Amino acid sequence: MTNELDAALAVAHSVADAADTYTLPHFEARDFTVDWKQNQTEVSEIDRNAERQIVRALRAAFPDDDVFGEEYGLAGPGDAQRRWVVDPIDGTSGFVRGIPVWATLIGLLDAGRPVLGVVSAPALGFRWWGGVGLGAHVRNARGVERPMSVSTVSELAESQVSITHSSGWDALGLTPALIGLQQRARRSRGMGDFWQHMLVAEGAMDLAVDAIGVAPYDLAAILPIVEAAGGRFTDRHGEATHEHDSAISSNGLLHGEVIESLTN
């Protein structure tokens, strides 16, 4: 599989390069309009155009693969062994407000399992990638690339955590448990979206708890990168999946304690 993933990764990088070239100038120029989707999240023509561009490129390179995007759904045969899962702009709410924490997410599934991910955040100047047999890597704005691995912090009291509060956690009655996690940690931040999980993969954060309500296109590229960096990525019940509405990443050493504290 590694040779196939090497080829897939090369294409994913090329597609991400093209997406960055399109999205970043529009972010800087603020030359777009914003609509609201039925789920009350923002969307712009930049999201839609970027997804069209990404899907065309992936379908041209891999015509036998499916591609699923946030904005337009499924393209391709529909029953392919491999499926690309794309979020053209993860963090659109930040994108439209001028906050640089947004990224293009490109994930690859094989028989439903996430095996490769590329996360490109041009406004931050960073790109992360990783997959099965490929390790995990990050490149900064100066073009310096390095391998990633998660931290070795084993005590919550010594940890740095990122918590994303949401109404979904309120509905589950688990917001007090999230606050308790923050209070027990050495330091808590709210990085949000893809960035918190990439910081876990880098070893800069030890734990990230996402909002309730995330979707597969938010997570498919994230899971293989965190796992390739030696971490764990699960839903709030501890299942390693990109298909549920919650997501927790960690260095693995803290995971069991966190899952237990968020189980009601």
Secondary structure, 3 states (H helix, E strand, C coil): CHHHHHHHHHHHHHHHHHHHHHHHHHHHHCCCCEEECCCCCEEEHHHHHHHHHHHHHHHHHCCCCEEEECCCEEECCCCCCEEEEEEEEECHHHHHHCCCCCEEEEEEEECCEEEEEEEEECCCCEEEEEECCCEEEEECCCCCEEECCCCCCCCHHHCEEEECCCHHHHHHCCHHHHHHHHHHCCEEECCCHHHHHHHHHHCCCCEEECCCCCCHHHHCCHHHHHHHCCCEEECCCCCCCCCCCCCEEECCCCHHHHHHHCCC
